[in-house]
Amino acid sequence: MIDPVLIFLLGFLILYYAIRKLACATSSLCSSAHWPETSTIASLDTLVVFFLAAVLLISALWYLSSKEFEKHE
């Protein structure tokens, strides 16, 4: 059985990728014209990576704490 957190993250990534492709196709958010500076979409990509890492960390801690709780019952 697939964990609901993984389903949520997979759905989030698919939706984010679709929105990102649409934004890059219809605007200049992905342009590298101002090269040493990062594009707007690259900053958003960094935020998404931090969000995914935080959700995975929180779900792992929640899983481990629930196992410890079951052990003490």
Backbone atoms as SQL, in Angstrom:
CREATE TABLE atoms (id INTEGER PRIMARY KEY, chain TEXT, resi INTEGER, resn TEXT, atom TEXT, x REAL, y REAL, z REAL);
INSERT INTO atoms VALUES
  (1, 'A', 1, 'MET', 'N', 0.839, -1.187, 0.000),
  (2, 'A', 1, 'MET', 'CA', 0.000, 0.000, 0.000),
  (3, 'A', 1, 'MET', 'C', 0.884, 1.250, 0.000),
  (4, 'A', 2, 'ILE', 'N', 0.502, 2.218, -0.783),
  (5, 'A', 2, 'ILE', 'CA', 1.275, 3.459, -0.881),
  (6, 'A', 2, 'ILE', 'C', 0.841, 4.411, 0.228),
  (7, 'A', 3, 'ASP', 'N', 1.816, 4.996, 0.854),
  (8, 'A', 3, 'ASP', 'CA', 1.579, 5.935, 1.949),
  (9, 'A', 3, 'ASP', 'C', 0.854, 7.185, 1.423),
  (10, 'A', 4, 'PRO', 'N', -0.159, 7.695, 2.137),
  (11, 'A', 4, 'PRO', 'CA', -0.874, 8.898, 1.688),
  (12, 'A', 4, 'PRO', 'C', 0.031, 10.119, 1.521),
  (13, 'A', 5, 'VAL', 'N', 1.087, 10.210, 2.319),
  (14, 'A', 5, 'VAL', 'CA', 2.009, 11.342, 2.185),
  (15, 'A', 5, 'VAL', 'C', 2.712, 11.283, 0.833),
  (16, 'A', 6, 'LEU', 'N', 3.099, 10.077, 0.404),
  (17, 'A', 6, 'LEU', 'CA', 3.758, 9.944, -0.894),
  (18, 'A', 6, 'LEU', 'C', 2.798, 10.263, -2.040),
  (19, 'A', 7, 'ILE', 'N', 1.547, 9.881, -1.894),
  (20, 'A', 7, 'ILE', 'CA', 0.544, 10.225, -2.911),
  (21, 'A', 7, 'ILE', 'C', 0.376, 11.740, -2.986),
  (22, 'A', 8, 'PHE', 'N', 0.320, 12.397, -1.821),
  (23, 'A', 8, 'PHE', 'CA', 0.210, 13.854, -1.783),
  (24, 'A', 8, 'PHE', 'C', 1.410, 14.508, -2.464),
  (25, 'A', 9, 'LEU', 'N', 2.619, 14.051, -2.133),
  (26, 'A', 9, 'LEU', 'CA', 3.820, 14.645, -2.714),
  (27, 'A', 9, 'LEU', 'C', 3.899, 14.400, -4.215),
  (28, 'A', 10, 'LEU', 'N', 3.528, 13.209, -4.651),
  (29, 'A', 10, 'LEU', 'CA', 3.544, 12.914, -6.079),
  (30, 'A', 10, 'LEU', 'C', 2.538, 13.795, -6.821),
  (31, 'A', 11, 'GLY', 'N', 1.345, 13.940, -6.274),
  (32, 'A', 11, 'GLY', 'CA', 0.348, 14.821, -6.888),
  (33, 'A', 11, 'GLY', 'C', 0.805, 16.262, -6.912),
  (34, 'A', 12, 'PHE', 'N', 1.432, 16.699, -5.825),
  (35, 'A', 12, 'PHE', 'CA', 1.950, 18.061, -5.765),
  (36, 'A', 12, 'PHE', 'C', 3.020, 18.285, -6.831),
  (37, 'A', 13, 'LEU', 'N', 3.931, 17.330, -6.987),
  (38, 'A', 13, 'LEU', 'CA', 4.991, 17.474, -7.985),
  (39, 'A', 13, 'LEU', 'C', 4.446, 17.486, -9.409),
  (40, 'A', 14, 'ILE', 'N', 3.468, 16.642, -9.684),
  (41, 'A', 14, 'ILE', 'CA', 2.871, 16.618, -11.022),
  (42, 'A', 14, 'ILE', 'C', 2.177, 17.944, -11.313),
  (43, 'A', 15, 'LEU', 'N', 1.413, 18.439, -10.353),
  (44, 'A', 15, 'LEU', 'CA', 0.727, 19.722, -10.528),
  (45, 'A', 15, 'LEU', 'C', 1.725, 20.866, -10.669),
  (46, 'A', 16, 'TYR', 'N', 2.757, 20.877, -9.838),
  (47, 'A', 16, 'TYR', 'CA', 3.772, 21.928, -9.912),
  (48, 'A', 16, 'TYR', 'C', 4.488, 21.903, -11.262),
  (49, 'A', 17, 'TYR', 'N', 4.820, 20.711, -11.746),
  (50, 'A', 17, 'TYR', 'CA', 5.512, 20.600, -13.030),
  (51, 'A', 17, 'TYR', 'C', 4.638, 21.129, -14.165),
  (52, 'A', 18, 'ALA', 'N', 3.350, 20.813, -14.136),
  (53, 'A', 18, 'ALA', 'CA', 2.445, 21.292, -15.183),
  (54, 'A', 18, 'ALA', 'C', 2.324, 22.815, -15.147),
  (55, 'A', 19, 'ILE', 'N', 2.179, 23.380, -13.952),
  (56, 'A', 19, 'ILE', 'CA', 2.077, 24.838, -13.827),
  (57, 'A', 19, 'ILE', 'C', 3.386, 25.497, -14.242),
  (58, 'A', 20, 'ARG', 'N', 4.510, 24.887, -13.888),
  (59, 'A', 20, 'ARG', 'CA', 5.825, 25.436, -14.247),
  (60, 'A', 20, 'ARG', 'C', 6.016, 25.443, -15.765),
  (61, 'A', 21, 'LYS', 'N', 5.642, 24.349, -16.420),
  (62, 'A', 21, 'LYS', 'CA', 5.765, 24.287, -17.878),
  (63, 'A', 21, 'LYS', 'C', 4.884, 25.346, -18.538),
  (64, 'A', 22, 'LEU', 'N', 3.682, 25.528, -18.025),
  (65, 'A', 22, 'LEU', 'CA', 2.777, 26.532, -18.566),
  (66, 'A', 22, 'LEU', 'C', 3.332, 27.936, -18.353),
  (67, 'A', 23, 'ALA', 'N', 3.877, 28.201, -17.172),
  (68, 'A', 23, 'ALA', 'CA', 4.451, 29.521, -16.885),
  (69, 'A', 23, 'ALA', 'C', 5.665, 29.796, -17.765),
  (70, 'A', 24, 'CYS', 'N', 6.483, 28.790, -17.991),
  (71, 'A', 24, 'CYS', 'CA', 7.667, 28.984, -18.839),
  (72, 'A', 24, 'CYS', 'C', 7.278, 29.198, -20.300),
  (73, 'A', 25, 'ALA', 'N', 6.203, 28.547, -20.727),
  (74, 'A', 25, 'ALA', 'CA', 5.790, 28.665, -22.119),
  (75, 'A', 25, 'ALA', 'C', 5.108, 29.997, -22.415),
  (76, 'A', 26, 'THR', 'N', 4.460, 30.583, -21.425),
  (77, 'A', 26, 'THR', 'CA', 3.667, 31.781, -21.686),
  (78, 'A', 26, 'THR', 'C', 4.272, 33.071, -21.149),
  (79, 'A', 27, 'SER', 'N', 5.409, 32.989, -20.473),
  (80, 'A', 27, 'SER', 'CA', 6.011, 34.207, -19.926),
  (81, 'A', 27, 'SER', 'C', 7.527, 34.097, -19.989),
  (82, 'A', 28, 'SER', 'N', 8.188, 35.100, -19.475),
  (83, 'A', 28, 'SER', 'CA', 9.654, 35.102, -19.487),
  (84, 'A', 28, 'SER', 'C', 10.223, 34.730, -18.117),
  (85, 'A', 29, 'LEU', 'N', 9.483, 33.978, -17.339),
  (86, 'A', 29, 'LEU', 'CA', 9.952, 33.601, -16.008),
  (87, 'A', 29, 'LEU', 'C', 11.169, 32.685, -16.052),
  (88, 'A', 30, 'CYS', 'N', 11.311, 31.925, -17.113),
  (89, 'A', 30, 'CYS', 'CA', 12.409, 30.959, -17.200),
  (90, 'A', 30, 'CYS', 'C', 13.573, 31.476, -18.031),
  (91, 'A', 31, 'SER', 'N', 13.516, 32.695, -18.476),
  (92, 'A', 31, 'SER', 'CA', 14.567, 33.183, -19.365),
  (93, 'A', 31, 'SER', 'C', 15.878, 33.339, -18.619),
  (94, 'A', 32, 'SER', 'N', 16.961, 33.110, -19.339),
  (95, 'A', 32, 'SER', 'CA', 18.291, 33.260, -18.745),
  (96, 'A', 32, 'SER', 'C', 18.978, 34.500, -19.303),
  (97, 'A', 33, 'ALA', 'N', 18.205, 35.500, -19.657),
  (98, 'A', 33, 'ALA', 'CA', 18.759, 36.716, -20.247),
  (99, 'A', 33, 'ALA', 'C', 19.603, 37.506, -19.248),
  (100, 'A', 34, 'HIS', 'N', 19.264, 37.420, -17.984),
  (101, 'A', 34, 'HIS', 'CA', 20.004, 38.144, -16.943),
  (102, 'A', 34, 'HIS', 'C', 20.898, 37.154, -16.218),
  (103, 'A', 35, 'TRP', 'N', 21.832, 36.540, -16.934),
  (104, 'A', 35, 'TRP', 'CA', 22.468, 35.323, -16.489),
  (105, 'A', 35, 'TRP', 'C', 23.064, 35.291, -15.090),
  (106, 'A', 36, 'PRO', 'N', 23.899, 36.114, -14.613),
  (107, 'A', 36, 'PRO', 'CA', 24.416, 35.749, -13.280),
  (108, 'A', 36, 'PRO', 'C', 23.314, 35.680, -12.229),
  (109, 'A', 37, 'GLU', 'N', 22.241, 36.401, -12.446),
  (110, 'A', 37, 'GLU', 'CA', 21.118, 36.324, -11.516),
  (111, 'A', 37, 'GLU', 'C', 20.262, 35.112, -11.876),
  (112, 'A', 38, 'THR', 'N', 19.643, 34.550, -10.870),
  (113, 'A', 38, 'THR', 'CA', 18.773, 33.404, -11.139),
  (114, 'A', 38, 'THR', 'C', 17.417, 33.886, -11.639),
  (115, 'A', 39, 'SER', 'N', 16.772, 33.038, -12.399),
  (116, 'A', 39, 'SER', 'CA', 15.444, 33.389, -12.890),
  (117, 'A', 39, 'SER', 'C', 14.432, 33.270, -11.751),
  (118, 'A', 40, 'THR', 'N', 13.280, 33.832, -11.966),
  (119, 'A', 40, 'THR', 'CA', 12.223, 33.793, -10.952),
  (120, 'A', 40, 'THR', 'C', 11.791, 32.363, -10.675),
  (121, 'A', 41, 'ILE', 'N', 11.730, 31.566, -11.716),
  (122, 'A', 41, 'ILE', 'CA', 11.267, 30.190, -11.546),
  (123, 'A', 41, 'ILE', 'C', 12.284, 29.355, -10.769),
  (124, 'A', 42, 'ALA', 'N', 13.572, 29.695, -10.871),
  (125, 'A', 42, 'ALA', 'CA', 14.595, 28.961, -10.115),
  (126, 'A', 42, 'ALA', 'C', 14.428, 29.198, -8.616),
  (127, 'A', 43, 'SER', 'N', 14.055, 30.401, -8.236),
  (128, 'A', 43, 'SER', 'CA', 13.798, 30.686, -6.821),
  (129, 'A', 43, 'SER', 'C', 12.594, 29.893, -6.325),
  (130, 'A', 44, 'LEU', 'N', 11.586, 29.784, -7.159),
  (131, 'A', 44, 'LEU', 'CA', 10.404, 29.004, -6.800),
  (132, 'A', 44, 'LEU', 'C', 10.747, 27.522, -6.701),
  (133, 'A', 45, 'ASP', 'N', 11.615, 27.041, -7.595),
  (134, 'A', 45, 'ASP', 'CA', 12.056, 25.646, -7.523),
  (135, 'A', 45, 'ASP', 'C', 12.732, 25.355, -6.187),
  (136, 'A', 46, 'THR', 'N', 13.524, 26.295, -5.706),
  (137, 'A', 46, 'THR', 'CA', 14.196, 26.125, -4.416),
  (138, 'A', 46, 'THR', 'C', 13.178, 26.029, -3.283),
  (139, 'A', 47, 'LEU', 'N', 12.161, 26.862, -3.322),
  (140, 'A', 47, 'LEU', 'CA', 11.108, 26.796, -2.300),
  (141, 'A', 47, 'LEU', 'C', 10.378, 25.458, -2.332),
  (142, 'A', 48, 'VAL', 'N', 10.130, 24.947, -3.525),
  (143, 'A', 48, 'VAL', 'CA', 9.448, 23.661, -3.654),
  (144, 'A', 48, 'VAL', 'C', 10.308, 22.540, -3.074),
  (145, 'A', 49, 'VAL', 'N', 11.610, 22.582, -3.317),
  (146, 'A', 49, 'VAL', 'CA', 12.505, 21.561, -2.759),
  (147, 'A', 49, 'VAL', 'C', 12.477, 21.604, -1.236),
  (148, 'A', 50, 'PHE', 'N', 12.520, 22.800, -0.650),
  (149, 'A', 50, 'PHE', 'CA', 12.450, 22.917, 0.804),
  (150, 'A', 50, 'PHE', 'C', 11.110, 22.415, 1.340),
  (151, 'A', 51, 'PHE', 'N', 10.024, 22.715, 0.639),
  (152, 'A', 51, 'PHE', 'CA', 8.706, 22.243, 1.056),
  (153, 'A', 51, 'PHE', 'C', 8.645, 20.718, 1.052),
  (154, 'A', 52, 'LEU', 'N', 9.139, 20.098, -0.021),
  (155, 'A', 52, 'LEU', 'CA', 9.116, 18.640, -0.108),
  (156, 'A', 52, 'LEU', 'C', 9.973, 18.002, 0.978),
  (157, 'A', 53, 'ALA', 'N', 11.149, 18.561, 1.209),
  (158, 'A', 53, 'ALA', 'CA', 12.027, 18.027, 2.254),
  (159, 'A', 53, 'ALA', 'C', 11.374, 18.161, 3.631),
  (160, 'A', 54, 'ALA', 'N', 10.718, 19.286, 3.881),
  (161, 'A', 54, 'ALA', 'CA', 10.059, 19.493, 5.176),
  (162, 'A', 54, 'ALA', 'C', 8.909, 18.510, 5.370),
  (163, 'A', 55, 'VAL', 'N', 8.114, 18.292, 4.335),
  (164, 'A', 55, 'VAL', 'CA', 6.995, 17.353, 4.450),
  (165, 'A', 55, 'VAL', 'C', 7.512, 15.940, 4.695),
  (166, 'A', 56, 'LEU', 'N', 8.563, 15.547, 3.987),
  (167, 'A', 56, 'LEU', 'CA', 9.130, 14.216, 4.202),
  (168, 'A', 56, 'LEU', 'C', 9.704, 14.071, 5.612),
  (169, 'A', 57, 'LEU', 'N', 10.389, 15.096, 6.087),
  (170, 'A', 57, 'LEU', 'CA', 10.962, 15.047, 7.431),
  (171, 'A', 57, 'LEU', 'C', 9.869, 14.968, 8.497),
  (172, 'A', 58, 'ILE', 'N', 8.848, 15.797, 8.363),
  (173, 'A', 58, 'ILE', 'CA', 7.754, 15.792, 9.337),
  (174, 'A', 58, 'ILE', 'C', 7.017, 14.454, 9.318),
  (175, 'A', 59, 'SER', 'N', 6.774, 13.904, 8.129),
  (176, 'A', 59, 'SER', 'CA', 6.068, 12.622, 8.072),
  (177, 'A', 59, 'SER', 'C', 6.927, 11.493, 8.634),
  (178, 'A', 60, 'ALA', 'N', 8.242, 11.535, 8.414),
  (179, 'A', 60, 'ALA', 'CA', 9.120, 10.511, 8.991),
  (180, 'A', 60, 'ALA', 'C', 9.135, 10.609, 10.512),
  (181, 'A', 61, 'LEU', 'N', 9.207, 11.827, 11.038),
  (182, 'A', 61, 'LEU', 'CA', 9.181, 12.000, 12.493),
  (183, 'A', 61, 'LEU', 'C', 7.846, 11.563, 13.086),
  (184, 'A', 62, 'TRP', 'N', 6.764, 11.865, 12.390),
  (185, 'A', 62, 'TRP', 'CA', 5.439, 11.457, 12.844),
  (186, 'A', 62, 'TRP', 'C', 5.332, 9.936, 12.865),
  (187, 'A', 63, 'TYR', 'N', 5.843, 9.288, 11.820),
  (188, 'A', 63, 'TYR', 'CA', 5.816, 7.830, 11.741),
  (189, 'A', 63, 'TYR', 'C', 6.625, 7.217, 12.878),
  (190, 'A', 64, 'LEU', 'N', 7.826, 7.732, 13.102),
  (191, 'A', 64, 'LEU', 'CA', 8.680, 7.191, 14.159),
  (192, 'A', 64, 'LEU', 'C', 8.083, 7.421, 15.548),
  (193, 'A', 65, 'SER', 'N', 7.480, 8.578, 15.765),
  (194, 'A', 65, 'SER', 'CA', 6.882, 8.837, 17.078),
  (195, 'A', 65, 'SER', 'C', 5.652, 7.961, 17.303),
  (196, 'A', 66, 'SER', 'N', 4.906, 7.654, 16.253),
  (197, 'A', 66, 'SER', 'CA', 3.745, 6.776, 16.423),
  (198, 'A', 66, 'SER', 'C', 4.191, 5.351, 16.720),
  (199, 'A', 67, 'LYS', 'N', 5.309, 4.919, 16.149),
  (200, 'A', 67, 'LYS', 'CA', 5.844, 3.590, 16.455),
  (201, 'A', 67, 'LYS', 'C', 6.304, 3.520, 17.909),
  (202, 'A', 68, 'GLU', 'N', 6.923, 4.581, 18.392),
  (203, 'A', 68, 'GLU', 'CA', 7.343, 4.620, 19.793),
  (204, 'A', 68, 'GLU', 'C', 6.132, 4.604, 20.719),
  (205, 'A', 69, 'PHE', 'N', 5.059, 5.296, 20.334),
  (206, 'A', 69, 'PHE', 'CA', 3.845, 5.328, 21.148),
  (207, 'A', 69, 'PHE', 'C', 3.215, 3.941, 21.216),
  (208, 'A', 70, 'GLU', 'N', 3.191, 3.222, 20.071),
  (209, 'A', 70, 'GLU', 'CA', 2.623, 1.878, 20.048),
  (210, 'A', 70, 'GLU', 'C', 3.450, 0.921, 20.895),
  (211, 'A', 71, 'LYS', 'N', 4.754, 1.136, 20.935),
  (212, 'A', 71, 'LYS', 'CA', 5.637, 0.261, 21.694),
  (213, 'A', 71, 'LYS', 'C', 5.363, 0.374, 23.195),
  (214, 'A', 72, 'HIS', 'N', 4.985, 1.560, 23.663),
  (215, 'A', 72, 'HIS', 'CA', 4.761, 1.785, 25.090),
  (216, 'A', 72, 'HIS', 'C', 3.365, 1.383, 25.549),
  (217, 'A', 73, 'GLU', 'N', 2.481, 1.095, 24.630),
  (218, 'A', 73, 'GLU', 'CA', 1.111, 0.729, 25.030),
  (219, 'A', 73, 'GLU', 'C', 0.998, -0.701, 25.457);
